[in-house]
Each structure stands twice: as C-alpha cells, then as structure tokens.
Amino acid sequence: MDQPHRNQGYPLQLLYSPERIQTEIARLAKEINASYEGRELLVIVVLKGALFFAADLLRLVTVPVRMDLVKLSSYAGTESCGTVRLTKDLEFEVAGKDVLVVEDIVDTGLTLVYLLDLLKQRGAGTLRVCTLIDKTERRQAEVTADFVGFHCQGGFLVGYGLDLDERMRELPAIYQMIQDHDGEI
C-alpha cells in the first residue's frame, strides 16, 4: 500500500489503483462474455455506487445488453442501518430474462438479498451477481456473488463509486479510510 494521504479531511490509504481496477474489470468482462455467449443480458445496475464500475464493465461486454437501474438504501455514514428501502424501481420487466446484477460492493449482503428476492418474485429467468468488491467478513445475510473483482477484508472503502455520505465517489482509485486509535474514522 502507498503512504496515507488526506481527501476532504479524511486520512486514506490506497487499496486498489485505477490500473489494477481496470485489469480486474477486463477479467470480469471476459468471464461474463463467456458465460452469456449467444444470449441477451439484462444488466441491473445498483445505484449510485456501481455506476462507475458498470460503465467501465459494460464497455467491455460483447454480448447484447439491455441495462436498467435500481436504487436501494441501507447505509447511514459508515454503518448499515439494517433496513433496506427501494428508492428507484426498475423500468424493464425481468420475467424470463437472463439478469445480471452489477453491484459495487457486497458487504453485509442485506441489500443484495433484498434485491435478489425482489427479482426472483418478478420471475427472472436466470439471476447472477457481479461485484467489484466482496467483503465476506461482515456478511449478515447468506449471499454469494458469481463474478468478483476483489475479495477484501476489513475497513471502510471510498472512491470509484464508493462513498461516505455521498462524498469521495469521484476518486479514481479505491481507498481504505484510516481509523484513529479509538477506532473512529
């Protein structure tokens, strides 16, 4: 890891450089292309965080794609509040479709389980998940991603779509926020 630096007053440690992120995205796109060859894919992007990841990923996906957006909320600051709310619903029907959910990070799993249950109820033909970051140590719900960029342990992450109260999404790399001696960010 590089030396810590500050952004918007927060101490940050570089975790994944822009180049490393793009390398993982290229690998994921190849896996998705191979898995869905000859089929049309409905990609559901989970807003807002996955927007950066999805844009770069979908530019490398070669199978036919339709895209929809969904927005769910479950965080306040650095902690999950444990309750998931749907704040922007889908526009397309998912019944009978090959559906790929694109998520920036799977952490507690509560948001993803909520979304997957909703898509199953609506009759998705096949249902898989692609996430840039999988943090299994905080998992509260049983869920597994099918396509994973990075397996990450610990820490609160920002940058490349990941945010702290809507700040630092625009950073081109992914950083871990550094805690002080009391465990506070």
Salt bridges, closest charged atoms under 4 A:
GLU24 OE1 - ARG27 NH2 2.62
GLU31 OE2 - ARG27 NH1 2.58
ASP56 OD1 - ARG59 NH2 2.48
GLU79 OE1 - ARG138 NH1 3.84
ASP89 OD1 - ARG122 NH1 2.86
GLU91 OE2 - LYS88 NZ 3.84
ASP98 OD2 - ARG39 NE 2.99
ASP107 OD1 - ARG138 NE 2.85
ASP134 OD1 - ARG139 NH2 2.41
ASP134 OD2 - HIS151 ND1 3.95
ASP163 OD1 - ARG169 NH2 3.28
GLU166 OE1 - LYS48 NZ 3.29
GLU166 OE2 - ARG169 NH2 3.14
ASP182 OD2 - HIS181 NE2 3.53
